[in-house]
Amino acid sequence: MRYELNERQWRALEPLLPRQGRGGARKDHRTILNGILWRLHTGAPLRDLPSRYGPWQTVYDRFVRWRKDGTWLRLMRTLQTQLAERDELDMSILFVDSSVVRASRAAAGGGQKGAQASPETTPWAAPEGASPPSSTLPASAMAAFSAWH
């Protein structure tokens, strides 16, 4: 089916995924991964996920769990290394789109033109002298995560 892993792709990814624990019946990783890929490719609302991938909550939970435990980062690094070893790594496809959407100053918490934001009215404002925010996730992981919201 469209957007789903073929046999060769699945054989390459399967050993890199976390082992499934013992316990109750769980959806297999391939079904869930295909559901994640479907969601990321189509951009459709998560609740519109076709039933063949299982409950949307399960697909979402696995996506988030793999983000938190480093599975996505491990997959990306391993596959990049394998491609680089075969001299098949195309660096041009690894960059995230950096398009910017302008928002009004008010949308960014800046208030109206000429108005000064204060810590009393903007509780999220950084204290004076604080370091700028930084991300600990690679850009590709942040882009993938943002696709769920």
Phi and psi in degrees as GROMACS dihedral restraints (atoms count N, CA, C in turn):
[ dihedral_restraints ]
;  ai    aj    ak    al  type     phi  dphi    fc
    3     4     5     6     1   -61.0    20    10
    4     5     6     7     1   139.6    20    10
    6     7     8     9     1    74.0    20    10
    7     8     9    10     1     2.3    20    10
    9    10    11    12     1  -100.7    20    10
   10    11    12    13     1   154.9    20    10
   12    13    14    15     1   -68.9    20    10
   13    14    15    16     1   135.1    20    10
   15    16    17    18     1   -83.9    20    10
   16    17    18    19     1   177.5    20    10
   18    19    20    21     1   -61.3    20    10
   19    20    21    22     1   -42.5    20    10
   21    22    23    24     1   -63.0    20    10
   22    23    24    25     1   -44.9    20    10
   24    25    26    27     1   -63.2    20    10
   25    26    27    28     1   -43.5    20    10
   27    28    29    30     1   -63.5    20    10
   28    29    30    31     1   -43.1    20    10
   30    31    32    33     1   -61.2    20    10
   31    32    33    34     1   -32.6    20    10
   33    34    35    36     1   -74.0    20    10
   34    35    36    37     1   -34.5    20    10
   36    37    38    39     1   -89.0    20    10
   37    38    39    40     1   -33.4    20    10
   39    40    41    42     1   -51.6    20    10
   40    41    42    43     1   -46.7    20    10
   42    43    44    45     1   -68.8    20    10
   43    44    45    46     1   -14.4    20    10
   45    46    47    48     1   -89.6    20    10
   46    47    48    49     1   -10.6    20    10
   48    49    50    51     1   -86.6    20    10
   49    50    51    52     1   153.8    20    10
   51    52    53    54     1   -61.2    20    10
   52    53    54    55     1   148.3    20    10
   54    55    56    57     1   -68.1    20    10
   55    56    57    58     1   141.8    20    10
   57    58    59    60     1   -82.0    20    10
   58    59    60    61     1   131.1    20    10
   60    61    62    63     1   -72.9    20    10
   61    62    63    64     1   168.0    20    10
   63    64    65    66     1   -78.6    20    10
   64    65    66    67     1   163.0    20    10
   66    67    68    69     1   135.7    20    10
   67    68    69    70     1  -152.2    20    10
   69    70    71    72     1   -63.1    20    10
   70    71    72    73     1   172.5    20    10
   72    73    74    75     1   -64.6    20    10
   73    74    75    76     1   125.8    20    10
   75    76    77    78     1  -122.2    20    10
   76    77    78    79     1   150.6    20    10
   78    79    80    81     1   -68.1    20    10
   79    80    81    82     1   137.0    20    10
   81    82    83    84     1   -69.7    20    10
   82    83    84    85     1   156.0    20    10
   84    85    86    87     1   -59.0    20    10
   85    86    87    88     1   -37.7    20    10
   87    88    89    90     1   -63.6    20    10
   88    89    90    91     1   -43.7    20    10
   90    91    92    93     1   -62.1    20    10
   91    92    93    94     1   -45.2    20    10
   93    94    95    96     1   -66.1    20    10
   94    95    96    97     1   -44.9    20    10
   96    97    98    99     1   -61.0    20    10
   97    98    99   100     1   -40.7    20    10
   99   100   101   102     1   -62.8    20    10
  100   101   102   103     1   -37.2    20    10
  102   103   104   105     1   -65.1    20    10
  103   104   105   106     1   -40.8    20    10
  105   106   107   108     1   -62.9    20    10
  106   107   108   109     1   -45.9    20    10
  108   109   110   111     1   -62.5    20    10
  109   110   111   112     1   -41.1    20    10
  111   112   113   114     1   -58.0    20    10
  112   113   114   115     1   -47.5    20    10
  114   115   116   117     1   -62.3    20    10
  115   116   117   118     1   -45.6    20    10
  117   118   119   120     1   -68.3    20    10
  118   119   120   121     1   -35.4    20    10
  120   121   122   123     1   -73.4    20    10
  121   122   123   124     1   -41.1    20    10
  123   124   125   126     1   -86.0    20    10
  124   125   126   127     1   -31.3    20    10
  126   127   128   129     1    74.2    20    10
  127   128   129   130     1     8.1    20    10
  129   130   131   132     1   -68.6    20    10
  130   131   132   133     1   157.1    20    10
  132   133   134   135     1   -57.7    20    10
  133   134   135   136     1   142.0    20    10
  135   136   137   138     1   -56.8    20    10
  136   137   138   139     1   -35.2    20    10
  138   139   140   141     1   -68.9    20    10
  139   140   141   142     1   -11.7    20    10
  141   142   143   144     1   -91.8    20    10
  142   143   144   145     1     8.0    20    10
  144   145   146   147     1   -57.9    20    10
  145   146   147   148     1   130.2    20    10
  147   148   149   150     1   -59.5    20    10
  148   149   150   151     1   145.1    20    10
  150   151   152   153     1   -63.9    20    10
  151   152   153   154     1   -20.2    20    10
  153   154   155   156     1   -63.4    20    10
  154   155   156   157     1   -16.8    20    10
  156   157   158   159     1   -93.9    20    10
  157   158   159   160     1    -2.3    20    10
  159   160   161   162     1    94.8    20    10
  160   161   162   163     1  -176.5    20    10
  162   163   164   165     1   -62.8    20    10
  163   164   165   166     1   139.6    20    10
  165   166   167   168     1   -60.0    20    10
  166   167   168   169     1   -32.7    20    10
  168   169   170   171     1   -63.7    20    10
  169   170   171   172     1   -38.5    20    10
  171   172   173   174     1   -64.9    20    10
  172   173   174   175     1   -44.3    20    10
  174   175   176   177     1   -62.7    20    10
  175   176   177   178     1   -45.5    20    10
  177   178   179   180     1   -63.5    20    10
  178   179   180   181     1   -45.9    20    10
  180   181   182   183     1   -59.9    20    10
  181   182   183   184     1   -42.0    20    10
  183   184   185   186     1   -67.2    20    10
  184   185   186   187     1   -40.5    20    10
  186   187   188   189     1   -57.9    20    10
  187   188   189   190     1   -47.7    20    10
  189   190   191   192     1   -67.9    20    10
  190   191   192   193     1   -42.5    20    10
  192   193   194   195     1   -59.6    20    10
  193   194   195   196     1   -43.6    20    10
  195   196   197   198     1   -67.8    20    10
  196   197   198   199     1   -30.1    20    10
  198   199   200   201     1   -67.9    20    10
  199   200   201   202     1   -45.7    20    10
  201   202   203   204     1   -68.1    20    10
  202   203   204   205     1   -36.6    20    10
  204   205   206   207     1   -89.8    20    10
  205   206   207   208     1     2.1    20    10
  207   208   209   210     1    87.0    20    10
  208   209   210   211     1     8.0    20    10
  210   211   212   213     1   -60.4    20    10
  211   212   213   214     1   -45.2    20    10
  213   214   215   216     1   -62.6    20    10
  214   215   216   217     1   -42.5    20    10
  216   217   218   219     1   -64.2    20    10
  217   218   219   220     1   -43.1    20    10
  219   220   221   222     1   -62.2    20    10
  220   221   222   223     1   -43.3    20    10
  222   223   224   225     1   -59.6    20    10
  223   224   225   226     1   -48.5    20    10
  225   226   227   228     1   -62.1    20    10
  226   227   228   229     1   -47.5    20    10
  228   229   230   231     1   -64.9    20    10
  229   230   231   232     1   -42.2    20    10
  231   232   233   234     1   -64.6    20    10
  232   233   234   235     1   -47.1    20    10
  234   235   236   237     1   -66.2    20    10
  235   236   237   238     1   -37.7    20    10
  237   238   239   240     1   -63.4    20    10
  238   239   240   241     1   -42.4    20    10
  240   241   242   243     1   -62.2    20    10
  241   242   243   244     1   -45.4    20    10
  243   244   245   246     1   -61.6    20    10
  244   245   246   247     1   -43.2    20    10
  246   247   248   249     1   -65.6    20    10
  247   248   249   250     1   -40.9    20    10
  249   250   251   252     1   -63.6    20    10
  250   251   252   253     1   -40.2    20    10
  252   253   254   255     1   -62.5    20    10
  253   254   255   256     1   -31.1    20    10
  255   256   257   258     1   -94.0    20    10
  256   257   258   259     1     6.5    20    10
  258   259   260   261     1    55.8    20    10
  259   260   261   262     1    40.7    20    10
  261   262   263   264     1  -118.2    20    10
  262   263   264   265     1    14.2    20    10
  264   265   266   267     1   -87.3    20    10
  265   266   267   268     1   116.2    20    10
  267   268   269   270     1   -99.6    20    10
  268   269   270   271     1   100.0    20    10
  270   271   272   273     1   -62.2    20    10
  271   272   273   274     1   -22.2    20    10
  273   274   275   276     1   -66.5    20    10
  274   275   276   277     1   -21.0    20    10
  276   277   278   279     1   -91.1    20    10
  277   278   279   280     1    -0.7    20    10
  279   280   281   282     1   -93.1    20    10
  280   281   282   283     1    -3.6    20    10
  282   283   284   285     1   -92.0    20    10
  283   284   285   286     1   138.5    20    10
  285   286   287   288     1   -85.4    20    10
  286   287   288   289     1   141.2    20    10
  288   289   290   291     1   -56.8    20    10
  289   290   291   292     1   128.2    20    10
  291   292   293   294     1  -107.2    20    10
  292   293   294   295     1    29.5    20    10
  294   295   296   297     1   -59.4    20    10
  295   296   297   298     1   147.5    20    10
  297   298   299   300     1  -120.4    20    10
  298   299   300   301     1   135.4    20    10
  300   301   302   303     1  -108.9    20    10
  301   302   303   304     1   121.1    20    10
  303   304   305   306     1   -74.1    20    10
  304   305   306   307     1   143.2    20    10
  306   307   308   309     1  -128.5    20    10
  307   308   309   310     1   159.2    20    10
  309   310   311   312     1   -68.9    20    10
  310   311   312   313     1   160.6    20    10
  312   313   314   315     1   -58.2    20    10
  313   314   315   316     1   -36.8    20    10
  315   316   317   318     1   -64.7    20    10
  316   317   318   319     1   -36.9    20    10
  318   319   320   321     1   -65.7    20    10
  319   320   321   322     1   -27.7    20    10
  321   322   323   324     1   -91.9    20    10
  322   323   324   325     1     4.8    20    10
  324   325   326   327     1    90.0    20    10
  325   326   327   328     1     9.4    20    10
  327   328   329   330     1   -87.8    20    10
  328   329   330   331     1    -8.2    20    10
  330   331   332   333     1    73.0    20    10
  331   332   333   334     1  -159.7    20    10
  333   334   335   336     1   -86.6    20    10
  334   335   336   337     1   164.4    20    10
  336   337   338   339     1   -54.5    20    10
  337   338   339   340     1   128.3    20    10
  339   340   341   342     1    88.0    20    10
  340   341   342   343     1   -16.3    20    10
  342   343   344   345     1   -78.5    20    10
  343   344   345   346     1   145.4    20    10
  345   346   347   348     1  -102.0    20    10
  346   347   348   349     1   130.2    20    10
  348   349   350   351     1   -77.4    20    10
  349   350   351   352     1   146.0    20    10
  351   352   353   354     1  -129.3    20    10
  352   353   354   355     1   154.6    20    10
  354   355   356   357     1   -58.6    20    10
  355   356   357   358     1   -26.3    20    10
  357   358   359   360     1   -69.4    20    10
  358   359   360   361     1   -33.4    20    10
  360   361   362   363     1   -98.5    20    10
  361   362   363   364     1   -16.8    20    10
  363   364   365   366     1  -127.7    20    10
  364   365   366   367     1    85.1    20    10
  366   367   368   369     1   -63.4    20    10
  367   368   369   370     1   -16.7    20    10
  369   370   371   372     1   -86.7    20    10
  370   371   372   373     1    -5.5    20    10
  372   373   374   375     1   -63.3    20    10
  373   374   375   376     1   139.7    20    10
  375   376   377   378     1   -72.8    20    10
  376   377   378   379     1   143.2    20    10
  378   379   380   381     1   -63.5    20    10
  379   380   381   382     1   152.6    20    10
  381   382   383   384     1   -57.5    20    10
  382   383   384   385     1   134.2    20    10
  384   385   386   387     1    85.4    20    10
  385   386   387   388     1    -1.5    20    10
  387   388   389   390     1   -72.4    20    10
  388   389   390   391     1   152.4    20    10
  390   391   392   393     1   -71.0    20    10
  391   392   393   394     1   150.6    20    10
  393   394   395   396     1   -65.4    20    10
  394   395   396   397     1   152.3    20    10
  396   397   398   399     1   -63.0    20    10
  397   398   399   400     1   149.7    20    10
  399   400   401   402     1  -139.7    20    10
  400   401   402   403     1   156.1    20    10
  402   403   404   405     1  -101.2    20    10
  403   404   405   406     1   144.3    20    10
  405   406   407   408     1  -101.8    20    10
  406   407   408   409     1    -2.9    20    10
  408   409   410   411     1  -101.4    20    10
  409   410   411   412     1   144.4    20    10
  411   412   413   414     1   -63.8    20    10
  412   413   414   415     1   155.5    20    10
  414   415   416   417     1   -56.0    20    10
  415   416   417   418     1   -38.4    20    10
  417   418   419   420     1   -66.5    20    10
  418   419   420   421     1   -36.3    20    10
  420   421   422   423     1   -68.7    20    10
  421   422   423   424     1   -40.1    20    10
  423   424   425   426     1   -63.2    20    10
  424   425   426   427     1   -41.1    20    10
  426   427   428   429     1   -64.5    20    10
  427   428   429   430     1   -41.9    20    10
  429   430   431   432     1   -65.3    20    10
  430   431   432   433     1   -42.6    20    10
  432   433   434   435     1   -64.9    20    10
  433   434   435   436     1   -42.1    20    10
  435   436   437   438     1   -65.0    20    10
  436   437   438   439     1   -22.0    20    10
  438   439   440   441     1   -66.0    20    10
  439   440   441   442     1   -16.8    20    10
  441   442   443   444     1   -87.8    20    10
  442   443   444   445     1   -11.6    20    10
